[in-house]
Amino acid sequence: MENKSFEEYINELENILKSLENRDITLDDAVKNYTKGVEISKKCYQILDSNEKLVISQMTDSGLVDFDPTKNN
């Protein structure tokens, strides 16, 4: 899978969802699209996770916040 922006992946997911909502889609195509959607979804979560870690690191390194995502502040 090529590297795209988060927004490009979200657009792809939206297009896949639209195709899956189409009642004329064959079962084979639906399964292929679903599988591709799962792969794209995983990539989106990886992007979000790495960006979250980057922001947390920068905030704690700057002394802005003692961040612990497991705590409810």
N, C-alpha and C positions, 0 to 999 in steps of 0.2 A: 504494500500500500504506500502510495507516494505521500510525502509530507505536504500538508495543506494547512491553512489557517483554521483555527477553531470555527470561525464563521463559515468557511467553505464546507467543513464537515457537517455543521448543523444544516446548511442548505441541502446537502446530499441526503441527510436523514429525512428532512421534510419531503423531498422528492420521492424517497423510498416509501414513506408513509402514504403519500398520495397514490402511488402505484399499488400498494397493498390494499387500499380502500376501494380500488377499481374492481368491480364484480366480474369483469371480463378477463382478468388475469388468470393465466394457467397456474395450476398447482406447482409445477416445476419452477416457473418464474417467481411465484410467491416465495417459495423456499429459498431460491437464490437471493432474492432481494432481502428477505429476512436475515439470512446469514451475513450478507454484506452490511446490513444495518447494525447487527450485533458487533461486527468488527469495527465499524465507524464509531459506535457508541463507546467501545473500549478505548479507542484512540482519544475521544473527547474527554473521558474520565482521566486518562493519563496526562493530557494537557492541563486540565484543571488541577490535578494533584500536584504536578510539578510547579505550576504557577503559585499555588497556595503555599507550598514549601518555600519558594523563593521569597514571597512577601513576608511570611513568618520569620524567615532567616534575617531578612533586611530589617524588620521591625525590632527583633530582639538584639541584633548586632548594634543597632542604633540606640538601644536603651529606651526605645519608645514604649515598650510594653513587655511584661513578663508573660508571654503567651503560652498557655497550655490548653489546647482544644478540648481536653477531657473535663475541664473545670467549667462550671457555670458561674460566670462573674456577676 
